[in-house]
Amino acid sequence: MSATTIHTQIDLLRHGEPVGGRRYRGQIDDPLSDKGWRQMRSATAGEHPWSAIVSSPLARCRAFAEELAGRTGLPLSYEARFKEVGFGAWEGKTPDELKAADPDAVFNFKCDPVGHRPEDAEALAAFSDRVVAAYEDLLGCHAGGHVLVVAHAGVIRMVLCRVLGLTPARAYHIQVGSAAIARVRVEQKGELRHEALLHLTPGVSL
């Protein structure tokens, strides 16, 4: 007799623009700007198909997740392992500031985020390991459900690398815009599992 197939869907929502605009924010806890709030509300307008919301505890994710949970009545929990990567010496700096000091720094980092890692940044392998561990626990706790994860570009990239069979070093080949949503479908049948990226929206500019 064939094993029952369990279908789980995970929607990964990146936060909108924080106060201070675009920068390598990492774990600096800046709140959403007014524009960021508009972006996230626009991205989640319409149907709310989720059975639960799981959020990074950082303010730019948490505040919107709390508002959405309040409006929809969905259960909300926080996952510390879904915090953004620590950028070390780059934390709080804009791309233009980094390029002024070294014109090739950002380009080299995107091409080789291991060999050209910022000083004192969280190791890419360690970041990937914590995000993937949280993702695996999420699938175990919400098997058969449809969960909204409110998180960060780096977190979404690590999950998508896992789903697509890419190494973490390929993460910056995936563009994740403000308030973008990636939908992942996981089919589990016994010990076998198939994961697929159904879509990745371009984000919301407003």
Phi and psi in degrees as GROMACS dihedral restraints (atoms count N, CA, C in turn):
[ dihedral_restraints ]
;  ai    aj    ak    al  type     phi  dphi    fc
    3     4     5     6     1   -69.4    20    10
    4     5     6     7     1   142.1    20    10
    6     7     8     9     1   -68.4    20    10
    7     8     9    10     1   149.4    20    10
    9    10    11    12     1   -67.7    20    10
   10    11    12    13     1   138.4    20    10
   12    13    14    15     1   -91.1    20    10
   13    14    15    16     1   128.5    20    10
   15    16    17    18     1  -104.0    20    10
   16    17    18    19     1   125.1    20    10
   18    19    20    21     1  -105.6    20    10
   19    20    21    22     1   124.6    20    10
   21    22    23    24     1  -126.0    20    10
   22    23    24    25     1   137.5    20    10
   24    25    26    27     1  -120.2    20    10
   25    26    27    28     1   138.1    20    10
   27    28    29    30     1  -123.7    20    10
   28    29    30    31     1   121.9    20    10
   30    31    32    33     1  -101.3    20    10
   31    32    33    34     1   123.4    20    10
   33    34    35    36     1  -106.3    20    10
   34    35    36    37     1   109.6    20    10
   36    37    38    39     1  -104.1    20    10
   37    38    39    40     1   120.9    20    10
   39    40    41    42     1   -79.4    20    10
   40    41    42    43     1   145.5    20    10
   42    43    44    45     1   -62.3    20    10
   43    44    45    46     1   160.2    20    10
   45    46    47    48     1   -82.1    20    10
   46    47    48    49     1  -171.2    20    10
   48    49    50    51     1   -64.3    20    10
   49    50    51    52     1   128.8    20    10
   51    52    53    54     1   -84.4    20    10
   52    53    54    55     1   167.5    20    10
   54    55    56    57     1   -57.7    20    10
   55    56    57    58     1   131.9    20    10
   57    58    59    60     1   100.8    20    10
   58    59    60    61     1    -5.6    20    10
   60    61    62    63     1    70.4    20    10
   61    62    63    64     1  -160.6    20    10
   63    64    65    66     1   -73.2    20    10
   64    65    66    67     1   126.7    20    10
   66    67    68    69     1  -165.4    20    10
   67    68    69    70     1   165.0    20    10
   69    70    71    72     1   -79.2    20    10
   70    71    72    73     1    85.4    20    10
   72    73    74    75     1   -81.4    20    10
   73    74    75    76     1   -34.9    20    10
   75    76    77    78     1    57.1    20    10
   76    77    78    79     1  -120.2    20    10
   78    79    80    81     1  -103.7    20    10
   79    80    81    82     1    12.4    20    10
   81    82    83    84     1   -64.9    20    10
   82    83    84    85     1   132.0    20    10
   84    85    86    87     1   -96.2    20    10
   85    86    87    88     1    57.7    20    10
   87    88    89    90     1   -72.8    20    10
   88    89    90    91     1   142.4    20    10
   90    91    92    93     1   -79.5    20    10
   91    92    93    94     1   170.4    20    10
   93    94    95    96     1   -67.8    20    10
   94    95    96    97     1   144.0    20    10
   96    97    98    99     1   -79.1    20    10
   97    98    99   100     1   171.6    20    10
   99   100   101   102     1   -58.5    20    10
  100   101   102   103     1   -39.9    20    10
  102   103   104   105     1   -62.5    20    10
  103   104   105   106     1   -41.4    20    10
  105   106   107   108     1   -61.5    20    10
  106   107   108   109     1   -40.6    20    10
  108   109   110   111     1   -61.4    20    10
  109   110   111   112     1   -44.3    20    10
  111   112   113   114     1   -62.8    20    10
  112   113   114   115     1   -41.2    20    10
  114   115   116   117     1   -60.5    20    10
  115   116   117   118     1   -45.2    20    10
  117   118   119   120     1   -72.4    20    10
  118   119   120   121     1   -37.5    20    10
  120   121   122   123     1   -65.3    20    10
  121   122   123   124     1   -38.6    20    10
  123   124   125   126     1   -65.2    20    10
  124   125   126   127     1   -42.1    20    10
  126   127   128   129     1   -64.6    20    10
  127   128   129   130     1   -27.8    20    10
  129   130   131   132     1  -109.6    20    10
  130   131   132   133     1    13.4    20    10
  132   133   134   135     1   -68.1    20    10
  133   134   135   136     1   151.4    20    10
  135   136   137   138     1    97.1    20    10
  136   137   138   139     1  -142.2    20    10
  138   139   140   141     1   -67.8    20    10
  139   140   141   142     1   148.7    20    10
  141   142   143   144     1  -124.2    20    10
  142   143   144   145     1    85.3    20    10
  144   145   146   147     1   -81.7    20    10
  145   146   147   148     1     5.4    20    10
  147   148   149   150     1   -83.9    20    10
  148   149   150   151     1   153.9    20    10
  150   151   152   153     1   -98.6    20    10
  151   152   153   154     1   -15.9    20    10
  153   154   155   156     1  -164.8    20    10
  154   155   156   157     1   160.7    20    10
  156   157   158   159     1  -121.5    20    10
  157   158   159   160     1   133.3    20    10
  159   160   161   162     1  -124.8    20    10
  160   161   162   163     1   130.5    20    10
  162   163   164   165     1  -128.5    20    10
  163   164   165   166     1   147.4    20    10
  165   166   167   168     1   -59.3    20    10
  166   167   168   169     1   145.4    20    10
  168   169   170   171     1   -78.4    20    10
  169   170   171   172     1    -6.1    20    10
  171   172   173   174     1   -69.5    20    10
  172   173   174   175     1   145.7    20    10
  174   175   176   177     1   -57.1    20    10
  175   176   177   178     1   -37.3    20    10
  177   178   179   180     1   -67.8    20    10
  178   179   180   181     1   -15.0    20    10
  180   181   182   183     1  -104.9    20    10
  181   182   183   184     1   -47.0    20    10
  183   184   185   186     1   -59.7    20    10
  184   185   186   187     1   -44.7    20    10
  186   187   188   189     1   -62.1    20    10
  187   188   189   190     1   -44.1    20    10
  189   190   191   192     1   -69.4    20    10
  190   191   192   193     1   -40.1    20    10
  192   193   194   195     1   -58.6    20    10
  193   194   195   196     1   -39.6    20    10
  195   196   197   198     1   -66.6    20    10
  196   197   198   199     1   -41.3    20    10
  198   199   200   201     1   -62.8    20    10
  199   200   201   202     1   -46.2    20    10
  201   202   203   204     1   -64.1    20    10
  202   203   204   205     1   -41.5    20    10
  204   205   206   207     1   -62.9    20    10
  205   206   207   208     1   -37.7    20    10
  207   208   209   210     1   -65.6    20    10
  208   209   210   211     1   -36.5    20    10
  210   211   212   213     1   -76.0    20    10
  211   212   213   214     1   -32.8    20    10
  213   214   215   216     1  -102.5    20    10
  214   215   216   217     1   -16.2    20    10
  216   217   218   219     1    76.1    20    10
  217   218   219   220     1    10.3    20    10
  219   220   221   222     1   -76.0    20    10
  220   221   222   223     1   145.0    20    10
  222   223   224   225     1   -65.9    20    10
  223   224   225   226     1   140.3    20    10
  225   226   227   228     1  -124.0    20    10
  226   227   228   229     1   133.8    20    10
  228   229   230   231     1  -135.2    20    10
  229   230   231   232     1   165.4    20    10
  231   232   233   234     1  -117.2    20    10
  232   233   234   235     1   144.4    20    10
  234   235   236   237     1  -129.9    20    10
  235   236   237   238     1   105.7    20    10
  237   238   239   240     1   -62.0    20    10
  238   239   240   241     1   -28.0    20    10
  240   241   242   243     1   -71.2    20    10
  241   242   243   244     1    -9.8    20    10
  243   244   245   246     1   -92.9    20    10
  244   245   246   247     1    14.0    20    10
  246   247   248   249     1   -65.5    20    10
  247   248   249   250     1   155.9    20    10
  249   250   251   252     1   -64.9    20    10
  250   251   252   253     1   160.0    20    10
  252   253   254   255     1   -61.9    20    10
  253   254   255   256     1   146.3    20    10
  255   256   257   258     1   -80.1    20    10
  256   257   258   259     1   122.0    20    10
  258   259   260   261     1   -92.5    20    10
  259   260   261   262     1     5.5    20    10
  261   262   263   264     1    58.5    20    10
  262   263   264   265     1  -126.6    20    10
  264   265   266   267     1   -64.7    20    10
  265   266   267   268     1   -16.5    20    10
  267   268   269   270     1   -87.1    20    10
  268   269   270   271     1    -8.5    20    10
  270   271   272   273     1   -57.1    20    10
  271   272   273   274     1   128.8    20    10
  273   274   275   276     1    84.1    20    10
  274   275   276   277     1    -2.7    20    10
  276   277   278   279     1   -97.2    20    10
  277   278   279   280     1   146.4    20    10
  279   280   281   282     1   -84.9    20    10
  280   281   282   283     1   159.2    20    10
  282   283   284   285     1   -56.6    20    10
  283   284   285   286     1   -38.4    20    10
  285   286   287   288     1   -64.6    20    10
  286   287   288   289     1   -38.8    20    10
  288   289   290   291     1   -63.5    20    10
  289   290   291   292     1   -41.4    20    10
  291   292   293   294     1   -67.3    20    10
  292   293   294   295     1   -40.4    20    10
  294   295   296   297     1   -68.5    20    10
  295   296   297   298     1   -30.7    20    10
  297   298   299   300     1   -64.8    20    10
  298   299   300   301     1   -34.5    20    10
  300   301   302   303     1   -80.2    20    10
  301   302   303   304     1   -35.3    20    10
  303   304   305   306     1  -153.0    20    10
  304   305   306   307     1   103.5    20    10
  306   307   308   309     1   -56.6    20    10
  307   308   309   310     1   -24.3    20    10
  309   310   311   312     1   -99.4    20    10
  310   311   312   313     1    -1.9    20    10
  312   313   314   315     1   -59.9    20    10
  313   314   315   316     1   -50.3    20    10
  315   316   317   318     1   -69.1    20    10
  316   317   318   319     1   -43.3    20    10
  318   319   320   321     1   -61.3    20    10
  319   320   321   322     1   -45.9    20    10
  321   322   323   324     1   -63.4    20    10
  322   323   324   325     1   -38.2    20    10
  324   325   326   327     1   -62.9    20    10
  325   326   327   328     1   -45.3    20    10
  327   328   329   330     1   -64.7    20    10
  328   329   330   331     1   -36.1    20    10
  330   331   332   333     1   -72.8    20    10
  331   332   333   334     1   -36.6    20    10
  333   334   335   336     1  -144.0    20    10
  334   335   336   337     1    81.1    20    10
  336   337   338   339     1   -72.8    20    10
  337   338   339   340     1    -2.6    20    10
  339   340   341   342     1   -94.9    20    10
  340   341   342   343     1   -53.0    20    10
  342   343   344   345     1   -71.9    20    10
  343   344   345   346     1   -23.8    20    10
  345   346   347   348     1  -119.8    20    10
  346   347   348   349     1    42.6    20    10
  348   349   350   351     1   -73.1    20    10
  349   350   351   352     1   141.7    20    10
  351   352   353   354     1   -60.6    20    10
  352   353   354   355     1   149.9    20    10
  354   355   356   357     1   -58.3    20    10
  355   356   357   358     1   132.2    20    10
  357   358   359   360     1    67.7    20    10
  358   359   360   361     1    12.3    20    10
  360   361   362   363     1   -71.8    20    10
  361   362   363   364     1   153.8    20    10
  363   364   365   366     1   -59.7    20    10
  364   365   366   367     1   135.0    20    10
  366   367   368   369     1   -61.0    20    10
  367   368   369   370     1   138.2    20    10
  369   370   371   372     1   -60.0    20    10
  370   371   372   373     1   -41.8    20    10
  372   373   374   375     1   -63.2    20    10
  373   374   375   376     1   -40.3    20    10
  375   376   377   378     1   -66.1    20    10
  376   377   378   379     1   -41.2    20    10
  378   379   380   381     1   -61.1    20    10
  379   380   381   382     1   -49.3    20    10
  381   382   383   384     1   -58.4    20    10
  382   383   384   385     1   -44.6    20    10
  384   385   386   387     1   -61.1    20    10
  385   386   387   388     1   -42.4    20    10
  387   388   389   390     1   -71.3    20    10
  388   389   390   391     1   -36.9    20    10
  390   391   392   393     1   -68.3    20    10
  391   392   393   394     1   -45.1    20    10
  393   394   395   396     1   -64.2    20    10
  394   395   396   397     1   -38.6    20    10
  396   397   398   399     1   -62.1    20    10
  397   398   399   400     1   -41.7    20    10
  399   400   401   402     1   -65.4    20    10
  400   401   402   403     1   -40.5    20    10
  402   403   404   405     1   -61.6    20    10
  403   404   405   406     1   -44.9    20    10
  405   406   407   408     1   -62.9    20    10
  406   407   408   409     1   -42.4    20    10
  408   409   410   411     1   -63.9    20    10
  409   410   411   412     1   -38.1    20    10
  411   412   413   414     1   -60.0    20    10
  412   413   414   415     1   -45.5    20    10
  414   415   416   417     1   -62.9    20    10
  415   416   417   418     1   -37.4    20    10
  417   418   419   420     1   -67.8    20    10
  418   419   420   421     1   -40.5    20    10
  420   421   422   423     1   -77.0    20    10
  421   422   423   424     1   -26.6    20    10
  423   424   425   426     1  -121.4    20    10
  424   425   426   427     1    30.0    20    10
  426   427   428   429     1   -55.9    20    10
  427   428   429   430     1   129.2    20    10
  429   430   431   432     1    85.8    20    10
  430   431   432   433     1    -2.4    20    10
  432   433   434   435     1   -99.5    20    10
  433   434   435   436     1  -173.7    20    10
  435   436   437   438     1  -134.4    20    10
  436   437   438   439     1   103.4    20    10
  438   439   440   441     1  -108.6    20    10
  439   440   441   442     1   140.3    20    10
  441   442   443   444     1   -99.8    20    10
  442   443   444   445     1   122.5    20    10
  444   445   446   447     1  -106.4    20    10
  445   446   447   448     1   122.6    20    10
  447   448   449   450     1  -101.7    20    10
  448   449   450   451     1   113.2    20    10
  450   451   452   453     1  -150.1    20    10
  451   452   453   454     1  -149.3    20    10
  453   454   455   456     1  -123.1    20    10
  454   455   456   457     1   162.2    20    10
  456   457   458   459     1   -56.5    20    10
  457   458   459   460     1   -45.3    20    10
  459   460   461   462     1   -62.9    20    10
  460   461   462   463     1   -40.4    20    10
  462   463   464   465     1   -63.0    20    10
  463   464   465   466     1   -46.3    20    10
  465   466   467   468     1   -62.0    20    10
  466   467   468   469     1   -41.0    20    10
  468   469   470   471     1   -60.6    20    10
  469   470   471   472     1   -42.3    20    10
  471   472   473   474     1   -65.3    20    10
  472   473   474   475     1   -40.7    20    10
  474   475   476   477     1   -64.3    20    10
  475   476   477   478     1   -43.7    20    10
  477   478   479   480     1   -67.3    20    10
  478   479   480   481     1   -35.4    20    10
  480   481   482   483     1   -59.8    20    10
  481   482   483   484     1   -41.9    20    10
  483   484   485   486     1   -61.8    20    10
  484   485   486   487     1   -49.2    20    10
  486   487   488   489     1   -62.7    20    10
  487   488   489   490     1   -40.3    20    10
  489   490   491   492     1   -91.7    20    10
  490   491   492   493     1    -0.2    20    10
  492   493   494   495     1    72.6    20    10
  493   494   495   496     1    28.8    20    10
  495   496   497   498     1   -96.9    20    10
  496   497   498   499     1   152.1    20    10
  498   499   500   501     1   -74.7    20    10
  499   500   501   502     1   153.1    20    10
  501   502   503   504     1   -56.7    20    10
  502   503   504   505     1   -27.7    20    10
  504   505   506   507     1   -64.4    20    10
  505   506   507   508     1   -16.3    20    10
  507   508   509   510     1   -91.7    20    10
  508   509   510   511     1     3.6    20    10
  510   511   512   513     1   -58.0    20    10
  511   512   513   514     1   -36.2    20    10
  513   514   515   516     1   -82.8    20    10
  514   515   516   517     1    10.4    20    10
  516   517   518   519     1   -86.7    20    10
  517   518   519   520     1    -3.9    20    10
  519   520   521   522     1  -107.7    20    10
  520   521   522   523     1   118.4    20    10
  522   523   524   525     1   -91.1    20    10
  523   524   525   526     1   126.5    20    10
  525   526   527   528     1  -125.1    20    10
  526   527   528   529     1   106.4    20    10
  528   529   530   531     1   -81.1    20    10
  529   530   531   532     1   173.2    20    10
  531   532   533   534     1   -61.3    20    10
  532   533   534   535     1   129.1    20    10
  534   535   536   537     1    61.3    20    10
  535   536   537   538     1    23.3    20    10
  537   538   539   540     1   -70.7    20    10
  538   539   540   541     1   152.1    20    10
  540   541   542   543     1  -125.9    20    10
  541   542   543   544     1   126.4    20    10
  543   544   545   546     1  -107.0    20    10
  544   545   546   547     1   128.9    20    10
  546   547   548   549     1  -107.8    20    10
  547   548   549   550     1   124.9    20    10
  549   550   551   552     1  -115.5    20    10
  550   551   552   553     1   135.0    20    10
  552   553   554   555     1  -113.1    20    10
  553   554   555   556     1   131.8    20    10
  555   556   557   558     1  -120.3    20    10
  556   557   558   559     1   123.1    20    10
  558   559   560   561     1  -110.3    20    10
  559   560   561   562     1   121.5    20    10
  561   562   563   564     1  -117.8    20    10
  562   563   564   565     1   124.6    20    10
  564   565   566   567     1  -132.4    20    10
  565   566   567   568     1   102.0    20    10
  567   568   569   570     1    63.0    20    10
  568   569   570   571     1  -126.5    20    10
  570   571   572   573     1   -86.6    20    10
  571   572   573   574     1    -7.9    20    10
  573   574   575   576     1   -92.3    20    10
  574   575   576   577     1   144.3    20    10
  576   577   578   579     1  -142.0    20    10
  577   578   579   580     1   136.9    20    10
  579   580   581   582     1  -122.8    20    10
  580   581   582   583     1   127.0    20    10
  582   583   584   585     1  -116.3    20    10
  583   584   585   586     1   142.2    20    10
  585   586   587   588     1  -143.5    20    10
  586   587   588   589     1   141.0    20    10
  588   589   590   591     1   -85.8    20    10
  589   590   591   592     1   114.7    20    10
  591   592   593   594     1   -81.8    20    10
  592   593   594   595     1   -41.5    20    10
  594   595   596   597     1  -165.6    20    10
  595   596   597   598     1   160.4    20    10
  597   598   599   600     1  -135.6    20    10
  598   599   600   601     1   113.4    20    10
  600   601   602   603     1   -73.8    20    10
  601   602   603   604     1   156.9    20    10
  603   604   605   606     1   -75.6    20    10
  604   605   606   607     1    -6.3    20    10
  606   607   608   609     1    96.6    20    10
  607   608   609   610     1  -178.8    20    10
  609   610   611   612     1  -123.2    20    10
  610   611   612   613     1   124.0    20    10
  612   613   614   615     1   -92.1    20    10
  613   614   615   616     1   -48.6    20    10
